[in-house]
Amino acid sequence: MAPGDFAITGGFASDGYVSSSATPTIAWGQAAGDPQFEIKVSNSSDCSAPLHSTIQATAGSNDYTIPSALDDGGAYYVCITA
């Protein structure tokens, strides 16, 4: 089953996110079918060179806290695929 639409929440946006927390939490709307998600955080909008990357496979989980500190005041992008 293909996943439904989901939206990124928690401060990240398409035009970049300026970190106010060294380890921010990324949250997103749930997708249909409860799929696993790949989460990437990058300095580039296409996430081609991620600083952090993980697979979120926990059923019903739709948030992720970055485990290691981001640089204060840096611009970051998040890409989530189901």
N, C-alpha and C positions, 0 to 999 in steps of 0.2 A: 504494500500500500504506500503510495506517495505521501510525504508529509504535507500537512496543511501550511498555510501562511503563518509566519511568526515574525515578531518585531523585537528589535534589540531595545532594551531599556537600561536604566542604571547609569546614565551619563555619557555613554559612548554615542557618537553620531557620525554621519557620513562625512562631515567636514572636519573631523578630528576631535579629540577629547583632550583637554588639558587636565592632567592629573591633579587632584586635590588630596589624594591618598596614595601612599607608596604601594599599597596592595589593594586596589579597588576590587569590588565585586561586580561582575558582569551578570545581568539578569535579562531574560528574554521571555516572550510569550510562548506558551506551550504549543507544540505542533501536533497535528492529528496523528494518531498511530503510535505515539510515544517513542519516536526514533532516538537513536544515539546521535550526538552532535559532535562536530569537530569545531573547536574554538581556537582562533588564532588572534594574537595581538601583535601589531606591527607599527612601525613608523611610516609605512607606505599604505595608501588607501586600498591597494589591491591585495595586501597581506602576502605579497610574494616572498618576503624575507621576514618571517615571524620571529619576534623576540620570545614569545611563549606560544606553545601549541599543545593541545591535549584533546583526547577523545572523552566525552562525557557520556557514559553508557548507563548511568543509573536511572532506572525507570522513574518517571515523575519528577526528576530533578531538572530545574531550569535556571540554575545560577552557578557561577564559578568564581572563586576568589583567586586572583593571581598570587601564586605562592612566593614569588621573589619580587623585591622592590623595583618599581619603575623609577626613572629619574624624575625628580620633582619639577613640575612645570613643563614637562615634555608633551608634545602632541602625539597621540596614539589613536590607532584605528582598530576596530575589532571586526572580524569576519566569522560568521557562524554558518555552518552548512549542516544539513540533516541528511 
